Amino acid sequence: MAISLKDAILILKRGGVVGYPTETIYGIGSRIDNPGAISRLKKLKGRDRKKPLLVAFPSVSAASKYVFLSEKEKKFLRKIMPGPVSAIVRSRPGKIPKSVTGGGDFVGIRIPENATARRLASSIGAIISTSANPSGDLPALSAEEVEKRLGIFSVVSGKCKYKRASTLIELSTGKILREGAYPKKRLLRKWKEAFS
């Protein structure tokens, strides 16, 4: 049975893990400053500890407190986000735990278009945003699928507009690392316009 957004926020604040809709696919998330919650989330997914996780923020300004972004990069991100895009950027030392970055200095960030996902991120400043499915499986597109496949019942119900993962871009180079819901050609064109 699905939970309310208000209950999901309380669970996150207390260090729990919740499932929630995004404009792309269903995600599961936790606080990024709670090692126990991050560990539980990775265990639920069966995810390799060395694999990084995406982090959702309510805005580009909020993200810039956690990651390094030049003015040009901020301007570019505001043109494509909120939306079905994730960008790989360098994290600020001490701001995002190594358990989230997979031990490296870079992290994937996104500003969700989906109002529920953005409200969750806004409620605690940032939220882990990884697909709500066991690692390697097809993504979940409903609260019922998340409950069935991951065995968690703290799930907010909602619709996934695109039903595909976000397009993943390496911000410094413009390299597309994963094709997804945001059209690759349009994203590359906007990147070239911003950085050429």
C-alpha positions as CSV (number, residue, x, y, z in Angstrom):
1,M,0.0,0.0,0.0
2,A,1.4,3.4,-1.1
3,I,2.4,6.0,1.5
4,S,1.8,9.8,1.4
5,L,4.5,12.3,0.5
6,K,4.4,13.6,4.0
7,D,5.1,10.1,5.4
8,A,7.9,9.6,2.9
9,I,9.6,12.9,4.1
10,L,9.4,11.7,7.7
11,I,10.9,8.4,6.8
12,L,13.8,10.1,5.0
13,K,14.4,12.5,7.8
14,R,14.6,9.5,10.2
15,G,17.1,7.7,8.1
16,G,14.9,5.4,6.1
17,V,14.7,4.3,2.5
18,V,11.7,5.2,0.3
19,G,10.5,4.5,-3.2
20,Y,9.2,7.3,-5.4
21,P,8.2,8.2,-8.9
22,T,10.4,10.4,-11.1
23,E,9.6,11.6,-14.6
24,T,11.8,8.8,-15.9
25,I,11.4,5.6,-13.9
26,Y,10.8,4.8,-10.2
27,G,13.6,5.5,-7.8
28,I,14.6,4.6,-4.3
29,G,16.4,7.1,-2.1
30,S,17.7,8.0,1.2
31,R,19.6,10.9,2.8
32,I,23.1,11.3,1.5
33,D,24.4,12.0,5.0
34,N,23.3,8.8,6.7
35,P,25.7,5.9,6.3
36,G,23.3,3.4,7.6
37,A,20.6,4.5,5.2
38,I,23.0,4.3,2.2
39,S,24.1,0.9,3.2
40,R,20.5,-0.4,3.5
41,L,19.7,1.1,0.1
42,K,22.7,-0.6,-1.6
43,K,21.7,-3.9,0.1
44,L,18.2,-3.6,-1.2
45,K,19.4,-3.2,-4.7
46,G,22.2,-5.7,-4.4
47,R,24.5,-3.0,-5.7
48,D,28.3,-3.1,-5.7
49,R,29.7,-0.8,-3.0
50,K,32.2,0.7,-5.6
51,K,29.4,1.7,-8.0
52,P,28.4,5.4,-7.6
53,L,24.8,6.5,-7.0
54,L,23.0,9.5,-8.5
55,V,21.9,12.4,-6.3
56,A,18.8,14.5,-6.9
57,F,18.6,18.1,-5.9
58,P,15.7,20.6,-5.9
59,S,17.6,23.1,-8.0
60,V,20.9,23.8,-9.7
61,S,21.7,26.4,-6.9
62,A,21.2,23.6,-4.3
63,A,23.4,21.2,-6.2
64,S,26.2,23.8,-6.4
65,K,26.6,23.6,-2.6
66,Y,27.7,20.0,-3.0
67,V,29.5,19.9,-6.4
68,F,31.8,22.2,-8.3
69,L,29.9,24.1,-11.1
70,S,31.2,27.0,-13.2
71,E,28.8,29.8,-14.1
72,K,28.8,28.4,-17.7
73,E,27.9,24.9,-16.4
74,K,25.2,26.3,-14.1
75,K,23.7,28.2,-17.1
76,F,23.8,25.0,-19.2
77,L,22.2,22.9,-16.5
78,R,19.4,25.4,-16.0
79,K,18.6,25.0,-19.7
80,I,18.2,21.2,-19.5
81,M,17.0,20.8,-15.9
82,P,14.6,20.0,-14.4
83,G,14.2,17.2,-16.8
84,P,15.2,13.6,-17.7
85,V,19.0,14.3,-17.7
86,S,21.8,13.4,-15.2
87,A,25.2,15.0,-15.3
88,I,28.5,13.7,-14.0
89,V,30.4,16.4,-12.1
90,R,33.2,16.8,-9.5
91,S,31.9,16.7,-5.9
92,R,33.1,19.2,-3.3
93,P,35.4,17.6,-0.7
94,G,33.5,16.4,2.3
95,K,30.1,17.2,0.9
96,I,29.1,13.9,-0.6
97,P,30.2,10.7,1.1
98,K,32.5,8.2,-0.7
99,S,29.8,5.6,-0.2
100,V,27.7,7.6,-2.7
101,T,30.5,8.5,-5.2
102,G,31.8,4.9,-5.1
103,G,35.1,6.1,-3.7
104,G,35.8,8.6,-6.5
105,D,35.6,12.4,-6.8
106,F,32.7,12.5,-9.2
107,V,29.0,12.1,-8.8
108,G,25.9,12.1,-11.0
109,I,23.4,14.8,-10.3
110,R,19.9,15.5,-11.5
111,I,17.1,18.0,-10.9
112,P,13.9,16.0,-11.3
113,E,11.0,17.3,-13.4
114,N,8.6,15.2,-11.3
115,A,7.1,17.3,-8.5
116,T,7.1,14.4,-5.9
117,A,10.8,13.6,-6.5
118,R,11.7,17.3,-6.3
119,R,9.7,17.8,-3.1
120,L,11.5,14.9,-1.5
121,A,14.9,16.3,-2.5
122,S,13.8,19.7,-1.2
123,S,12.7,18.4,2.1
124,I,16.3,17.3,3.1
125,G,18.4,19.2,0.6
126,A,19.4,16.2,-1.5
127,I,18.3,12.6,-2.0
128,I,19.9,9.6,-3.5
129,S,18.1,8.8,-6.8
130,T,18.9,5.3,-8.0
131,S,16.5,3.1,-10.0
132,A,14.1,1.1,-7.8
133,N,15.0,-2.4,-9.0
134,P,17.6,-5.0,-8.2
135,S,20.9,-4.2,-10.0
136,G,20.9,-5.3,-13.6
137,D,17.1,-5.8,-13.7
138,L,14.6,-3.8,-15.8
139,P,13.4,-0.6,-14.1
140,A,10.2,-0.4,-12.1
141,L,7.4,1.9,-13.4
142,S,4.9,1.7,-10.6
143,A,4.7,1.6,-6.8
144,E,3.4,-2.0,-6.9
145,E,6.4,-3.1,-8.9
146,V,8.8,-1.5,-6.4
147,E,7.0,-3.3,-3.5
148,K,7.1,-6.6,-5.3
149,R,10.6,-6.6,-6.6
150,L,12.4,-4.9,-3.7
151,G,10.2,-5.9,-0.8
152,I,9.9,-2.3,0.5
153,F,6.5,-0.8,1.3
154,S,7.5,2.8,1.9
155,V,6.6,3.8,-1.6
156,V,4.9,7.0,-2.9
157,S,2.5,6.3,-5.8
158,G,2.8,8.3,-9.0
159,K,3.3,8.3,-12.8
160,C,6.6,8.0,-14.7
161,K,6.1,10.3,-17.7
162,Y,8.9,9.0,-20.0
163,K,9.3,5.4,-18.7
164,R,13.0,5.4,-19.6
165,A,16.1,6.2,-17.5
166,S,17.6,9.7,-17.7
167,T,20.2,10.5,-20.3
168,L,23.6,10.7,-18.6
169,I,26.2,13.2,-19.8
170,E,29.7,13.9,-18.6
171,L,29.5,17.6,-18.1
172,S,33.1,18.6,-18.6
173,T,33.4,16.8,-22.0
174,G,29.9,16.5,-23.3
175,K,30.3,12.8,-23.7
176,I,27.0,10.9,-23.5
177,L,27.5,8.0,-21.1
178,R,23.9,6.6,-21.3
179,E,21.2,7.3,-23.8
180,G,17.8,7.8,-22.2
181,A,14.7,9.9,-22.1
182,Y,16.3,13.2,-23.2
183,P,17.2,13.1,-26.9
184,K,20.9,12.7,-27.4
185,K,21.2,15.0,-30.4
186,R,19.3,17.8,-28.7
187,L,21.4,17.5,-25.6
188,L,24.7,17.5,-27.5
189,R,23.6,20.5,-29.5
190,K,22.8,22.4,-26.4
191,W,26.1,21.4,-24.8
192,K,28.0,22.6,-27.9
193,E,26.1,25.9,-27.9
194,A,26.9,26.4,-24.2
195,F,30.6,25.5,-24.3
196,S,31.9,26.3,-27.7
